[in-house]
Amino acid sequence: MFGFGDLAVPIVAAPMAGGPSTPELVVSVGEAGGLGFLAAGYKTPEAVAEQIRQVRAGTDAAFGVNLFVPQRTSYDAAAVEQYRDRLRETARQYGLEVPAVREFDDDRFDEKVDLVVEQRVPVVSLTFGLPPVDTVRRLRAAGSMVVATVTGPEEARAAVEVGVDALCLQGPDGGGHRGTFRVADEPGTTSLIDLLDEVTAWCPLPVVAAGGISDGARIVEVLAHGAVAAQLGTAFLRSAESGAKAAHKNALADPRFDRTVVTRVFSGRPARGLANGFIAEYGTAPAAYPQIHHLTSPIRAAAAERDGADDMALWAGTGFRKAVPDPAGTILRRLWDEARASGAAHDDR
């Protein structure tokens, strides 16, 4: 089974659903000594299988696949319909009709579990909750290291109890969705370092630190506070291998977009992104995922086709200005060089 001690460089390229995490990005990161992740969320099992094939054709390095744990939670149906009505004007600007509300999201989770078991994927991470214990056992029996994404001590303890092999502990400064187990949960404001200190004090499992890590000095800090690796997403968004839309990549360096905020307006789940026109217009949204996600998805897709950054979900962590348009392998090696220069090289890596 894979172990984080096997990495030449203790840096993980975060799974970024919706396009940014391409096979090319995973290969580049793996070849440079880190761990790359494919993001299975929003993809069919067939598309994930093809991406796994492409990764294995490009590298012998270990890699991971991230799965969204399905949720069927209650939500305020009337509030969702009201939000749908509010979206009509923006949709009309793109020649669209707002779709009907989808009661749940058939992400074909069980089929994706079958796939990663069959393919014996080295690392499988889980986001938005925990699957049944039997699923975790099945993944481990196939030789996969199982990593649970958690945002605090309560979730960490629950993950340990179902038998996962490691935790990915998310702090509040990271870009994209927080991996809270419950849709209605607020993401919290406890700093990543404080979370690390609290969780690593009792947790028997390896802990990967994630959230707002954008340079070597921060990598040094999380390693010093007990993390076995640092997970970065935004740092790779502008890379040559990233599948992020051009408008998204450009916005990360555009002076017009000068801060990030946590919002539910795009998906119904708390997520951090660049403050833009859509967030200013809609302000708040019901805690309803994936219902809100599917309502806004056509608008976001149409905006991306027109380079309309103000109506896109520009997911980004607080260190977004440090993202650069270099090859992913170059970015990873530079980050580790920075970390080593700051004193991170405490072993013979």
Disulfide bonds with the S-S distance in Angstrom:
none
